[in-house]
Amino acid sequence: MAKVPVRNFIYRLEIDSIEQAGFAEVAIGDASTEPIEYREGIDTTTVQKFNGLNKYGNITLKWGITDSTELADWHQMIVDDATPLADAQRNVVIRIQNDEGDDQIAFEISKAWPCKYDPTDLNGKGNEVAIDTLELCNEGIRRIQ
């Protein structure tokens, strides 16, 4: 039986103790491992490659502003520097769902913390929803489902 790809517009996030209604957009950063090239003087012209540092791209969250300040407060913890970073870090799970609302795919983001907060732009001539953006630095992205 052929596998059917999931759609990318039905999803939900779990951010430890933070309850946020929904997100208009979630951009999952990439995960990469830098290769280390090595060659000894007696080797032929081919270099050996070893795995080096793992790097994880930032996660970008966009949502329509509500009266909830939980995400802005989380970012303010970092700005104020009154809380140790380890205490401000959260685990995030991004769950992609099928049309029936069942979880199909899941990504776990470890040790995430807000490194950039971009409040909405305002325009008196427009009629769009006010959108805030939060960027999360992290120390790991892996698919768990």
C-alpha positions as semicolon CSV with decimal commas, in nm:
position;residue;x (nm);y (nm);z (nm)
1;M;0,000;0,000;0,000
2;A;0,137;0,339;-0,101
3;K;0,206;0,596;0,169
4;V;0,012;0,920;0,134
5;P;0,199;1,243;0,216
6;V;0,048;1,452;0,493
7;R;-0,075;1,805;0,436
8;N;0,117;2,088;0,597
9;F;-0,169;2,308;0,720
10;I;-0,320;2,110;1,010
11;Y;-0,082;2,116;1,305
12;R;-0,050;2,199;1,671
13;L;0,231;2,286;1,910
14;E;0,305;2,180;2,264
15;I;0,541;2,415;2,451
16;D;0,588;2,272;2,799
17;S;0,359;2,478;3,025
18;I;0,268;2,751;2,773
19;E;-0,084;2,739;2,636
20;Q;-0,120;2,923;2,307
21;A;-0,435;2,883;2,100
22;G;-0,286;2,845;1,756
23;F;-0,020;2,952;1,513
24;A;-0,075;3,084;1,163
25;E;0,267;2,966;1,054
26;V;0,544;2,746;1,191
27;A;0,881;2,726;1,013
28;I;1,092;2,434;1,130
29;G;1,464;2,502;1,101
30;D;1,703;2,262;0,938
31;A;1,933;2,016;1,111
32;S;2,282;1,966;0,974
33;T;2,613;1,811;1,065
34;E;2,926;1,987;0,950
35;P;3,175;1,751;0,788
36;I;3,537;1,760;0,898
37;E;3,777;1,687;0,617
38;Y;4,104;1,516;0,705
39;R;4,397;1,398;0,500
40;E;4,730;1,258;0,608
41;G;5,042;1,323;0,402
42;I;5,068;0,963;0,286
43;D;4,703;0,944;0,173
44;T;4,606;0,954;-0,189
45;T;4,426;1,257;-0,325
46;T;4,104;1,160;-0,147
47;V;4,019;1,320;0,187
48;Q;3,840;1,139;0,465
49;K;3,525;1,297;0,606
50;F;3,418;1,276;0,969
51;N;3,110;1,409;1,138
52;G;3,162;1,740;1,317
53;L;2,935;1,981;1,500
54;N;2,560;1,944;1,477
55;K;2,369;2,265;1,404
56;Y;1,998;2,329;1,435
57;G;1,815;2,612;1,262
58;N;1,578;2,837;1,452
59;I;1,205;2,770;1,471
60;T;0,983;3,061;1,364
61;L;0,632;3,093;1,507
62;K;0,371;3,339;1,378
63;W;0,035;3,389;1,543
64;G;-0,255;3,629;1,555
65;I;-0,230;3,844;1,865
66;T;-0,473;3,768;2,146
67;D;-0,489;3,893;2,504
68;S;-0,244;3,616;2,606
69;T;0,105;3,742;2,693
70;E;0,263;3,401;2,764
71;L;0,497;3,398;2,462
72;A;0,596;3,763;2,506
73;D;0,656;3,695;2,877
74;W;0,875;3,397;2,787
75;H;1,086;3,621;2,564
76;Q;1,100;3,887;2,836
77;M;1,255;3,628;3,073
78;I;1,552;3,612;2,836
79;V;1,571;3,991;2,786
80;D;1,561;4,062;3,160
81;D;1,833;3,800;3,222
82;A;1,681;3,743;3,567
83;T;1,625;3,373;3,496
84;P;1,909;3,133;3,414
85;L;1,888;3,018;3,052
86;A;1,847;2,655;3,157
87;D;1,531;2,751;3,348
88;A;1,391;2,945;3,050
89;Q;1,445;2,664;2,799
90;R;1,139;2,465;2,693
91;N;1,076;2,148;2,499
92;V;0,852;2,198;2,198
93;V;0,666;1,931;2,005
94;I;0,521;2,014;1,664
95;R;0,249;1,770;1,563
96;I;0,120;1,750;1,207
97;Q;-0,229;1,604;1,185
98;N;-0,439;1,438;0,919
99;D;-0,782;1,561;0,807
100;E;-0,946;1,373;1,095
101;G;-0,726;1,546;1,354
102;D;-0,508;1,243;1,431
103;D;-0,137;1,304;1,491
104;Q;0,063;1,171;1,194
105;I;0,406;1,331;1,218
106;A;0,585;1,486;1,515
107;F;0,905;1,684;1,560
108;E;1,063;1,739;1,900
109;I;1,259;2,059;1,956
110;S;1,482;2,042;2,262
111;K;1,604;2,323;2,485
112;A;1,421;2,594;2,291
113;W;1,427;2,956;2,402
114;P;1,307;3,277;2,238
115;C;1,595;3,465;2,077
116;K;1,390;3,711;1,872
117;Y;1,047;3,865;1,918
118;D;0,895;4,075;1,640
119;P;0,569;4,247;1,738
120;T;0,317;4,313;1,464
121;D;0,331;4,606;1,229
122;L;0,026;4,830;1,236
123;N;-0,149;4,986;0,939
124;G;-0,457;5,206;0,973
125;K;-0,545;5,148;0,606
126;G;-0,539;4,767;0,623
127;N;-0,772;4,498;0,752
128;E;-0,530;4,214;0,822
129;V;-0,498;4,024;1,148
130;A;-0,221;4,152;1,376
131;I;0,059;3,890;1,364
132;D;0,344;3,851;1,614
133;T;0,657;3,651;1,534
134;L;0,878;3,462;1,778
135;E;1,203;3,292;1,682
136;L;1,326;3,002;1,895
137;C;1,690;2,902;1,924
138;N;1,729;2,537;2,016
139;E;1,972;2,254;2,072
140;G;1,800;1,979;1,881
141;I;1,539;1,897;1,618
142;R;1,440;1,538;1,563
143;R;1,146;1,357;1,418
144;I;0,981;1,140;1,683
145;Q;0,678;1,016;1,488
